[in-house]
Amino acid sequence: MAAPAPARWDEFFDRELIYTHSTGRRDTAEGLRGYVLARTVQYRSMSHQLEKACTLCAGTAAGWGTAQLDLRTSAGVTRYIQSATSGLWRLGPTGNWRLLSLHMTSLPET
């Protein structure tokens, strides 16, 4: 995952973030940060297509789409994952959008 520099993490991810991996594993903001910085998984490429987005109320937005991930685990196993995604963003105190929740569900292989 192309993670932001540790000093800028809070600019992109809300402190109350809940991230649900395609495997069903859930992380908090700190848990995800540790996971990414530990390089448990090396994301070789990632693309995301936003299919729909809307503002729910002032300062909160939702979006839905699909993601394709090409990754390598610390055990050297290469995986290609296609997922349906849904996310929530909250407007931060400095006016930037920060990810509050992201849920990824693996799509069946075709």
BAVOKE-724691 format. One line per 4 residues: number of its first residue (from 1); their letters; for each residue z, y, x of N, C-alpha, C, O. Coordinates in pm, 1 decimal, m for minus. Layout:
NUM> A> Z:Y:X:Z:Y:X:Z:Y:X:Z:Y:X; ...
END
This chain:
1> MAAP> 0.0:m116.5:85.1:0.0:0.0:0.0:0.0:122.2:89.2:77.3:129.9:184.7; m83.7:215.2:59.7:m85.5:339.5:134.2:29.3:424.9:82.3:13.2:502.7:m11.7; 143.7:409.3:144.0:264.2:477.0:96.3:272.4:616.8:154.3:224.8:641.9:265.0; 333.1:708.2:78.8:356.5:841.0:133.5:457.6:831.8:247.0:535.6:736.8:253.4
5> APAR> 456.7:928.9:335.4:555.1:933.5:442.9:694.5:931.5:380.3:715.1:992.5:275.3; 790.9:862.6:442.7:924.6:852.1:384.2:984.9:985.7:341.7:1054.3:992.1:240.2; 960.3:1090.3:415.8:1016.1:1221.0:382.3:954.9:1277.9:254.4:1014.9:1365.5:192.2; 837.8:1230.6:213.9:768.6:1281.8:95.1:774.5:1185.6:m22.9:712.0:1211.6:m125.8
9> WDEF> 847.4:1076.0:m10.9:854.3:973.0:m113.8:888.4:1032.3:m250.0:824.2:999.2:m349.8; 989.9:1120.6:m255.1:1035.3:1177.0:m382.5:933.2:1270.6:m446.4:945.9:1303.2:m564.4; 833.5:1314.2:m372.1:727.9:1396.8:m430.3:637.1:1314.3:m521.3:579.3:1367.5:m616.1; 624.6:1186.1:m493.2:530.6:1099.7:m563.8:597.6:1005.3:m662.8:538.8:970.7:m765.2
13> FDRE> 721.1:963.2:m632.5:790.3:864.1:m713.5:921.4:920.8:m765.7:1003.3:970.5:m688.3; 941.4:913.4:m896.6:1064.5:960.2:m958.0:1181.0:873.1:m911.5:1163.5:753.2:m889.5; 1297.5:930.8:m896.5:1415.1:853.8:m852.4:1453.1:745.7:m952.9:1519.8:648.8:m916.6; 1412.4:760.5:m1077.0:1443.3:661.6:m1181.0:1328.8:561.6:m1200.6:1325.9:489.7:m1300.6
17> LIYT> 1235.6:556.7:m1106.6:1119.7:468.1:m1115.6:1159.8:322.8:m1141.2:1253.7:270.8:m1081.0; 1086.1:259.0:m1232.2:1090.3:113.5:m1250.3:946.7:66.0:m1228.5:855.1:107.8:m1299.5; 928.0:m21.1:m1130.4:796.4:m72.7:m1094.9:797.6:m222.3:m1120.8:878.6:m294.9:m1063.3; 708.5:m268.5:m1206.8:697.1:m411.5:m1235.1:572.3:m463.4:m1164.6:460.0:m424.5:m1196.9
21> HSTG> 594.1:m552.0:m1068.0:484.3:m612.3:m992.1:405.4:m708.0:m1081.1:453.7:m749.4:m1186.4; 285.0:m742.8:m1039.0:201.4:m835.0:m1116.6:265.2:m973.4:m1127.9:228.6:m1051.6:m1215.7; 360.1:m1004.0:m1039.4:431.2:m1132.8:m1044.2:545.5:m1131.4:m1144.6:605.0:m1235.5:m1172.8; 577.0:m1012.5:m1199.4:688.8:m998.8:m1291.3:814.5:m945.4:m1223.9:909.8:m907.6:m1292.1
25> RRDT> 815.9:m941.9:m1092.4:930.9:m887.8:m1018.9:942.7:m738.7:m1045.3:842.2:m667.6:m1047.4; 1066.3:m690.3:m1065.8:1088.3:m547.8:m1092.6:1160.7:m483.0:m975.6:1247.9:m543.4:m913.2; 1123.1:m360.0:m947.5:1186.6:m282.1:m841.8:1227.4:m146.2:m894.2:1163.4:m90.7:m983.6; 1334.5:m93.2:m837.9:1371.0:46.4:m857.0:1293.8:127.5:m753.6:1220.4:70.4:m672.9
29> AEGL> 1309.2:258.4:m754.8:1242.1:342.6:m655.0:1284.5:302.0:m513.9:1199.9:287.1:m425.7; 1412.6:284.3:m492.4:1461.0:246.6:m358.8:1416.5:106.2:m320.4:1381.8:81.3:m204.9; 1417.3:14.0:m417.2:1371.7:m121.5:m388.5:1225.2:m124.8:m350.1:1187.2:m194.8:m256.2; 1141.7:m49.2:m422.1:999.1:m43.6:m390.7:976.8:21.0:m255.1:893.2:m24.0:m176.7
33> RGYV> 1051.6:126.0:m228.2:1039.0:193.7:m98.2:1070.0:95.6:15.4:995.9:88.8:113.5; 1177.8:20.7:2.5:1212.8:m77.8:105.0:1107.2:m185.3:119.5:1075.0:m227.4:230.6; 1053.2:m229.9:6.5:948.6:m333.2:4.5:823.9:m284.1:78.4:766.2:m356.8:159.3; 783.1:m161.0:49.9:663.6:m105.1:112.4:686.9:m79.9:261.0:602.9:m115.2:343.8
37> LART> 799.9:m19.4:294.9:827.2:13.6:434.9:851.4:m109.9:520.7:826.4:m107.6:641.2; 900.0:m218.1:459.3:920.8:m343.8:533.6:789.0:m414.9:560.4:784.4:m510.9:637.4; 681.8:m368.3:497.1:548.6:m427.5:511.9:548.0:m577.0:478.4:481.6:m657.4:543.8; 624.8:m611.3:373.6:628.4:m748.7:324.8:488.7:m792.4:283.7:450.1:m907.7:302.9
41> VQYR> 414.1:m699.3:227.2:276.2:m722.6:186.3:191.0:m611.6:246.6:227.2:m494.2:240.2; 79.0:m648.9:304.2:m15.7:m550.3:356.4:m127.5:m535.7:254.3:m205.3:m628.4:232.0; m134.7:m418.0:192.5:m241.4:m391.1:97.0:m364.6:m348.8:175.6:m367.0:m241.3:235.5; m466.8:m433.8:175.1:m588.9:m404.6:251.1:m680.5:m311.9:175.1:m751.8:m231.8:235.6
45> SMSH> m679.8:m321.3:42.9:m752.6:m224.9:m39.8:m690.4:m225.4:m179.0:m633.2:m324.7:m224.0; m703.5:m112.3:m244.4:m649.9:m97.3:m379.0:m737.6:2.0:m452.7:m768.7:109.1:m400.7; m777.6:m33.7:m574.0:m850.5:62.0:m656.6:m790.7:57.3:m796.3:m739.1:m45.2:m840.8; m799.0:170.1:m863.4:m741.8:180.2:m997.0:m836.8:259.5:m1084.5:m881.9:367.6:m1046.6
49> QLEK> m866.9:205.7:m1200.8:m951.1:274.6:m1297.6:m863.4:313.8:m1416.0:m812.1:227.7:m1487.4; m847.0:442.4:m1435.9:m770.5:493.5:m1549.6:m863.2:495.4:m1670.1:m964.1:566.0:m1670.0; m829.6:418.4:m1772.7:m914.2:408.2:m1891.5:m874.6:507.7:m1999.8:m959.5:554.6:m2075.6; m746.6:539.8:m2006.9:m700.3:632.5:m2108.9:m571.3:696.4:m2060.6:m488.1:631.3:m1997.6
53> ACTL> m555.8:824.3:m2090.9:m433.2:895.7:m2058.0:m402.4:992.4:m2170.9:m492.4:1041.8:m2238.8; m275.2:1018.1:m2189.5:m235.9:1114.9:m2291.8:m101.7:1175.4:m2255.9:m22.7:1115.7:m2182.8; m77.1:1293.6:m2307.5:51.8:1358.7:m2290.7:138.4:1318.5:m2408.4:99.9:1337.0:m2523.9; 255.8:1263.2:m2379.0:345.0:1217.6:m2485.3:427.5:1333.1:m2540.8:440.3:1348.3:m2662.3
57> CAGT> 481.9:1412.2:m2453.6:555.3:1532.8:m2490.3:556.2:1620.3:m2365.3:511.6:1576.7:m2259.2; 605.1:1740.0:m2376.4:602.4:1832.1:m2261.9:665.4:1766.4:m2139.2:781.1:1724.5:m2142.2; 589.0:1758.4:m2033.4:640.1:1705.4:m1908.1:636.3:1555.4:m1892.0:689.0:1503.6:m1793.6; 575.1:1482.3:m1986.3:565.5:1337.3:m1976.8:424.4:1293.8:m2015.6:369.8:1340.7:m2115.5
61> AAGW> 365.8:1204.1:m1936.6:230.6:1155.6:m1965.8:226.0:1004.0:m1946.5:304.3:947.2:m1870.3; 132.9:940.2:m2016.9:113.2:795.8:m2006.9:m32.3:767.6:m1974.5:m120.4:846.4:m2008.8; m57.5:655.8:m1908.8:m193.6:615.9:m1877.8:m205.7:465.1:m1874.8:m109.2:394.1:m1846.5; m327.0:416.4:m1904.5:m356.0:273.7:m1906.6:m485.4:250.0:m1831.7:m574.8:334.6:m1831.5
65> GTAQ> m494.9:134.6:m1768.2:m618.6:103.0:m1697.1:m613.3:m34.4:m1635.1:m540.9:m122.7:m1681.2; m692.0:m51.4:m1528.7:m695.7:m176.0:m1453.3:m688.0:m144.3:m1304.5:m725.0:m35.6:m1260.3; m639.6:m240.7:m1229.5:m628.2:m224.9:m1084.3:m678.6:m351.5:m1016.8:m663.8:m462.1:m1068.8; m738.2:m332.5:m900.4:m781.4:m443.5:m816.3:m711.9:m427.5:m681.3:m716.9:m321.0:m619.6
69> LDLR> m647.2:m534.9:m636.7:m573.6:m530.9:m511.1:m619.8:m643.8:m421.0:m638.5:m756.9:m465.9; m637.9:m613.1:m295.9:m669.5:m711.1:m192.6:m554.3:m701.7:m93.9:m536.6:m598.6:m29.0; m475.4:m808.7:m81.8:m355.7:m800.2:1.4:m335.7:m924.3:86.0:m396.0:m1028.9:62.3; m249.9:m909.7:184.7:m212.2:m1020.9:270.7:m60.4:m1023.9:278.3:3.5:m922.7:307.3
73> TSAG> m3.0:m1141.4:251.8:142.4:m1155.5:255.7:189.4:m1167.9:400.6:108.8:m1187.6:491.6; 321.7:m1156.1:420.9:377.4:m1170.4:555.8:355.1:m1311.5:610.1:362.2:m1332.9:731.1; 327.9:m1408.9:520.7:297.1:m1546.1:562.4:149.7:m1562.6:597.6:107.2:m1672.3:633.9; 70.2:m1454.5:587.4:m70.6:m1459.6:622.2:m163.1:m1503.9:509.6:m281.8:m1526.5:532.9
77> VTRY> m111.0:m1516.7:388.8:m191.3:m1558.8:274.2:m262.6:m1437.3:215.6:m199.6:m1335.1:188.2; m394.0:m1448.6:196.4:m472.7:m1341.1:136.9:m482.2:m1365.2:m13.3:m509.1:m1476.8:m57.8; m459.5:m1258.4:m91.4:m467.9:m1267.7:m236.9:m551.3:m1152.3:m289.3:m545.9:m1041.0:m237.0; m628.5:m1180.5:m393.1:m702.5:m1077.4:m464.9:m648.4:m1078.3:m607.0:m654.7:m1180.5:m675.4
81> IQSA> m595.6:m965.5:m651.4:m531.4:m956.7:m782.3:m603.7:m854.1:m868.3:m633.8:m743.8:m822.5; m631.3:m890.4:m992.2:m681.3:m796.0:m1091.8:m572.5:m783.0:m1197.1:m524.1:m883.2:m1249.7; m534.3:m660.2:m1227.8:m423.9:m637.0:m1319.8:m457.5:m532.5:m1423.9:m532.8:m438.5:m1398.5; m399.7:m550.8:m1542.6:m394.6:m443.6:m1641.8:m272.5:m359.8:m1604.8:m169.5:m414.2:m1565.2
85> TSGL> m283.7:m229.1:m1617.5:m173.1:m141.2:m1579.1:m137.7:m45.2:m1691.7:m222.7:m6.7:m1772.0; m12.6:m8.4:m1695.6:32.5:100.9:m1781.9:139.2:176.6:m1705.4:223.9:117.3:m1638.5; 133.8:307.3:m1716.0:227.8:387.7:m1639.8:273.5:511.5:m1713.9:206.8:560.6:m1805.0; 388.8:560.3:m1672.5:444.0:684.6:m1723.4:468.8:778.6:m1606.4:514.4:736.4:m1500.1
89> WRLG> 438.8:904.4:m1626.6:462.5:1006.5:m1525.2:549.9:1115.6:m1585.5:541.9:1145.0:m1704.8; 633.8:1175.2:m1500.3:719.5:1284.7:m1543.3:695.2:1402.7:m1449.7:681.1:1385.8:m1328.6; 690.6:1519.9:m1506.8:671.5:1641.2:m1429.1:797.5:1667.5:m1348.0:907.3:1676.9:m1403.1; 780.8:1679.2:m1216.8:894.4:1702.4:m1127.8:937.5:1848.3:m1127.2:869.9:1933.6:m1184.7
93> PTGN> 1049.5:1877.0:m1062.7:1103.8:2012.4:m1061.1:1015.7:2114.8:m990.5:1029.3:2234.9:m1013.8; 925.9:2068.2:m904.9:836.7:2161.0:m834.7:698.5:2167.5:m898.5:607.2:2228.5:m842.9; 682.5:2103.5:m1017.3:556.2:2109.8:m1089.4:458.8:1998.3:m1056.5:345.4:2000.6:m1104.2; 499.5:1900.5:m976.1:411.7:1787.8:m944.2:446.8:1668.8:m1032.9:561.6:1652.5:m1074.0
97> WRLL> 346.7:1586.1:m1061.8:367.4:1465.6:m1142.9:422.4:1355.3:m1053.9:368.8:1328.7:m946.4; 530.5:1290.7:m1099.5:591.1:1180.1:m1025.9:590.6:1055.4:m1112.9:619.9:1061.3:m1232.3; 556.9:942.8:m1051.6:551.1:816.0:m1123.2:691.7:775.0:m1166.1:783.0:766.1:m1083.9; 707.6:750.1:m1295.9:836.6:711.6:m1353.1:841.9:561.1:m1380.5:946.0:497.9:m1362.6
101> SLHM> 729.5:504.4:m1423.8:725.7:362.1:m1455.0:583.3:310.8:m1438.3:487.9:375.9:m1480.8; 569.2:194.6:m1376.7:438.6:130.7:m1364.5:457.0:m17.3:m1391.8:545.0:m82.1:m1335.1; 373.3:m69.4:m1479.1:376.7:m211.1:m1513.4:238.3:m268.8:m1485.6:137.4:m217.9:m1534.4; 235.2:m376.1:m1406.1:108.5:m442.9:m1374.8:115.5:m585.7:m1425.5:210.1:m658.2:m1394.6
105> TSLP> 16.1:m626.7:m1503.2:7.3:m762.4:m1554.8:m119.4:m826.2:m1501.5:m229.2:m775.8:m1525.1; m105.3:m937.0:m1429.8:m222.4:m1004.5:m1375.0:m316.8:m1049.2:m1485.8:m274.3:m1104.8:m1587.1; m444.2:m1024.1:m1464.8:m547.6:m1068.7:m1558.3:m592.4:m1208.9:m1517.2:m586.5:m1243.1:m1399.1; m636.4:m1289.1:m1611.6:m682.9:m1424.3:m1577.5:m803.0:m1417.5:m1483.7:m886.4:m1327.4:m1492.7
109> ET> m809.4:m1514.4:m1394.4:m924.7:m1523.4:m1304.4:m1046.1:m1567.2:m1386.1:m1035.2:m1650.4:m1476.1; m1161.9:m1509.6:m1353.2:m1283.8:m1545.1:m1425.7:m1372.0:m1635.8:m1344.3:m1479.0:m1675.5:m1390.4
END
